[in-house]
Amino acid sequence: MARWLRPLVGALLLLEGAAALSFLHHRYEELVQALFRVQSQCPYVTRIYSIGRSVEGRHLYVLEFSDYPGIHEPLEPEFKYVGNMHGNEVLGRELLLQLSEFLCEEYRRGNERITRLIQDTRIHIMPSMNPDGYEVAAKQGPDSNGYLTGRNNANGVDLNRNFPDLNTLMYYSREISGPNHHIPLPDNWKSQVEPETLAVIQWISSYNFVLSANLHGGAVVANYPYDKSQDQRFRSHRRTVNTPTPDDKLFQKLAKTYSYAHSWMHRGWNCGDYFADGITNGASWYSLSKGMQDFNYLYTNCFEITLELSCNKFPPEEDLERQWMANREALVAFIEEVHQGIKGMVSDENNNGIAGAVISVQGISHDITSGDMGDYFRLLLPGTYTVTASAEGYQPLTVTTTVGPAAPSLVHFQLKQEVVRKPAERKASGTRLNNKALQKKVVPRATRRGTQR
């Protein structure tokens, strides 16, 4: 299908779902009310939970959509959207509230596409990661809002510069041929992060997220890892240092999925900048240290991109409906991208799931691991791959599989347990072998000479 045609087709599929929505800016109390209103309207497919509190004590609420809310179903991928990380970048916050209302309304209307999405995906939506910063920005209002007013949290910290710096560890590890995935956290990391950052790290450590997007403002572009270059550059220098991940082609495809489903992001010229196809490698734009996007990729199984959605960080209310219509199809289409590549169960010979099994793809130096139930999800582009599953105490298993352009390929691994003999057993076995060898040498001589007493 032609690239320009996909947004049109998707929009037609959703056209009948243009339900009446309220296009308003929501303060914290109003945001909470909006989330609970959605939950009350769709009680059987939604759940609200808090991952923690901000510096000033506001809950960091998440709205979950699933046919079994609160339960991870084996082979059903986990997806997340995070908005308003910078308190004064508010469009993402409002879009995620609109998306929540939209998913609920379309599910109730029997929209087949949305119903299938909720049945096959566990979707987590966090409209605001920085509610304290938002309140500071909202007091100024759209008309007089400064470029940095409310950007940081209540402690004055930029949350997208506050995650443990795993890039530096990864670049050093790469020089010594070490891993660039599931990099352990520094011992003192908790003392170096803000309450909001701590809550998010614990959140993404508790759920086996597969795909994610972080919604920002101030530009219009889909930005993908790495955000930090090995040779640190700064935005003011405008020097491009493309810093690709081992999954660079996949990340480009994910970013293009959003940009081409968006009404104008893919055109490239926005906000005085030009980005071909409406996408950019983060470090190629400007290098960013301690960001959430790279942290997801280097510490968890989650592939995250950053969506810059508006030139105006705090757009006026009269612009919200236009922005929603521009982003609606893209927000849905990006969730659907979680259903590609391969997935399956890693189990032992008794069909018990093996948690933490490593899934390696030949030619891509970035592994993922199985979840608590033994299920795994590996996003891949269409093609043929050699895939290995390994786990401590088990014999690794390698298979070749082909990934198509539609649904993920189902590839299960049943690992056999390694048989490890104890040192005493190996010694005794060795003694028996030596005696047999000795007998083979002695008996023939005795036979030739006759039995002697």
Secondary structure, DSSP 8 states (H G I E B T S, - for coil): --TTHHHHHHHHHHGGG----------HHHHHHHHHHHHHHSTTTEEEEEEEE-TTS-EEEEEEE-SSTT---TT--EEEEEE-SSTT--HHHHHHHHHHHHHHHHHHHT-HHHHHHHHH-EEEEES-S-HHHHHHHHHHHHHH--SSTT-S-TTS--GGG-S--HHHHHHHHHHTT--SSS----TTGGGGS-HHHHHHHHHHHHS-EEEEEEEE-SEEEEEES--S-SS---GGGT-------TTHHHHHHHHHHHHHHSSSGGG-EETTEE-GGGEEEHHHH---SS-HHHHHHHHSS-EEEEEEEESSSS--GGGHHHHHHHHHHHHHHHHHTTS-SEEEEEE-TT--B-TT-EEEETTEEEEEE--TTSEEEE---SEEEEEEEE-TTB--EEEEEEE-SSS-EE--EE--B-----HHHHHHHHHHHHHHHHHHHHHHHHHHH----
